Amino acid sequence: MKLPARVIFSLCLLACSCFAAGGELLRYEQEPTPPDLSLPDLSGEQHDLRHYHGQVVLVNFWASWCPPCLAEMPSMRRLSALMAGRPFRILAVNAEEPRSRVWKFRKLLDIGFPTLLDSSGDVTRDWQVTVFPTSYLIDASGRIRYISYGALEWDDAGVVGVVETLMPDHGSATTAVLSDVIPSGLSLPEGAP
């Protein structure tokens, strides 16, 4: 029995979305210097990753057609609120979708962090993104330290602990913040910086 091409394509999409649904934060083992990233946000303001030097940056590549991308946005919003006043930023890079669609989903998901438009897809390709969502955690020195393929609970205590270790002020405010976030008995992943 031969399956129609549409059925095969649908099954492939389903398999890809299941694979990307359960992400984990992994050490980044490749060249730690990130590719260039300079894109406009929804209001036209240009954002250049180099201008965020000295801050920990979560660069998240997403699309509105990707259910895991949309599912992780509320946890990113909570992480952003948790890190308010700290040297931490989130840059959500939308890949190749019309501004009007991105604006609608940003409003629907109540996203307060910058949503950048990669209308051509060039930046997404430069960063070698093949799975959505893909996220990179960049330390205050501008080096990629961690990557996540698939949705992640960004406000999970273990993930917050890893973000804390990347903070330039690690050690000063960390203890106070972690005591509020990480339950006693839970430790950072082995080998976390």
N, C-alpha and C positions, 0 to 999 in steps of 0.2 A: 504494500500500500504506500503510495507516494503522498506526502503531506504538502499542502499548498504553501507557497513561499510566505504568505502572510502569517500562517500558523507558526512556521519555523521562526520567523522574525519576532513574533509576539512571545514565543517561548524564550528566545534569547534575551529579549528585553526583561522579561520576568526574572530570569536567572541573574542578570546583571543587577537588577534592583534588589534582589534578595542578598546578593553578595555585598552590596554597598550599604545595606541597612545596618549592619552591626560593626561599626568601626572600633578601632582601638588606637591609642596613642603609642606610636613606635619611635624609637630613636632614629634620627635621620642619618644614614650611613654614607651618603653621597657628598659631593662638593657642597660645603656649607654656605657658599656665597650665593644668595638668591639672584635669579634673573632680574632684569629691570622690571619695575612695575610703576607706571605713571599713567593714570586713567582719570577721567572725570567722574564725579558723582552725579546723582540725579539732578542736582541744581546747576551742574556745569562746572563746579569747583574742581580743579585738578588736584589729585593726591599722588604724591611721589613717595614710595617706600623709604627712600633715603632721608626724607624729612622727619621720619619717625625714629631716627637713630637715638639711642639712649632710653628707648622704651621697648617693652616686650610687645610684639605684634602677632596677632592671630590673623593670618591671611586665609580666607575661606572662599573656595571656588564652588559656585552653586548655580542651579537653574530652577526655574519655576515648575518645570515638567518633572522634576525629581522629588518624589515623596520623601526620601530620607533627608534631602536638603532642607525641606520645609519643616520636617519633624525636629531637627536639631536647633533650629533658629531660637525657639523660646529658651533653651538652656544657654545659648550664646548671649541672649539678652540678660539672663540672670547672672552669668559670669561677668558681663560688662558692669552691671550694677554692683556686684560684689567687689569689683576692682576700682570702683569710682574713686577718683582722687589719687590713684596710683599711676605709675608710668606704664600703663597697659592700654592697648588699642586693638580694635577689631576692624578689619577691612574685608567686607563681603564683596567678592568680585563675581558679578553675574556674567555668564558666558553667552554671548551672541543672541540676546533677546531684545525685543523692542523696548525702548524707554518706558512706554505706557504700560506694558505688562509688568515690568520690574517695579514701577511705581505702585501699581495696584497690589502686588504681593508684599511689598515693603510696608504699605499701609495696613494691609490685612494682618500681617504678622507683628505689627507694632515694633518695627526695627528702628532703634535709635542710633545705631552706629553707621558709619559711612557705607553706602552701597554704591560700588563702582561699576561702571558700564564698560565691558570689554566687547563692544559691538562687533568688531572684526574677528574676535577669537584669537588674535595674535598673541596676547599675553598668556592666555590659557594654554596655548600650544607651547610657548616659550618655557612655561613652568611644567610642561610635560604632564598635564592633567589628562587622565584617561578614564577616571572614575569620578562620579559625582555623588556626594560632595567629597572634595579633597581639601584638607586644611594643613597649613604649615604653621608651626610655632617658631617665631624668630626671637632670639635673645636680644638684650639691649645693645650688644655689640654688632648686631646686624647679621648674625649667622643663623641659618636654619638649624634648629636643634631637634625638632620632633615633627612627625607627619602623621596624619590620620586619613585613611581611605575609608569612606563611609561615615554614617552619622555617629556622633559621639554625644554623650551627656556632658557638656562642657562645664557644668557646675557640680559634677561629681567630685567628692572630696579628694580622691586620688588624682584627678586631673588638675584640680585647683592646687594641690600640693606641688605638682610638677611646674605649673605656671609660677608659683611662688619661688621655686628654686632658680628661675630664670630672671627674677626681678633684680634690678641693679641695687636695690636697697635690701637685698636678701640678708636676713639676720636681724635687721632693726625692727621693722614692723611685722615681720613674718610670724614670729611667735604669737603675737596677739591675735593676728588674723586667723592663723591656723587653729588656734585653740577654739575659736568660734565655729570653724568649718569642719575640721577633721575630728571625728569621734575618738575618744581615748582608746588606745590599743591599735589604731590603724596607723600604718607608717607609709612613707613614700616608697615607690617602687624601687627595687634594688638597683643600685648604680645611678639613681637620679642625680643630676649635677647639684 
